[in-house]
């Protein structure tokens, strides 16, 4: 499968969030999956690194708008770079060209990615596929969202989310 992994750009090598992301990439790679990330730093780099070191093909979907905003290029563990013109084009590739999605902790960009995938699943704009949110923080965020916005959440909405406490559990859930 092609698995897109979303996550924040802040984690640095050696930090717990980076190590967790690297482990997830390694487990995906060992399971034979093609790994797709945003291609840059932080979680994207760590997942790419783990997958690449496990022998997986890693696709980094980068974006000219991001590179115009700050000087950055794809991390060295990406084996194939797909540079899209806009952030919207980048999101489209990350979402539509994957068989499953996973999200580690991140910032507003990661929240956008999860929200967009979740909404596309709810309205059946993409085929039903796993959307796995990794880490206790996503469970807490979604619990608050469901409590405060229950009126706006269709009954099928909750069924689209899969929660995993760790990278290892995420792989187990993916392989089901």
Secondary structure as UniProt FT lines:
FT   STRAND          2..6
FT   TURN            13..14
FT   HELIX           16..30
FT   TURN            31..32
FT   STRAND          34..37
FT   HELIX           43..53
FT   TURN            54..55
FT   STRAND          58..63
FT   HELIX           64..69
FT   TURN            76..77
FT   STRAND          80..84
FT   HELIX           87..96
FT   STRAND          100..103
FT   HELIX           108..122
FT   TURN            123..124
FT   STRAND          131..134
FT   HELIX           136..148
FT   HELIX           150..152
FT   HELIX           155..160
FT   STRAND          162..164
FT   HELIX           167..174
//
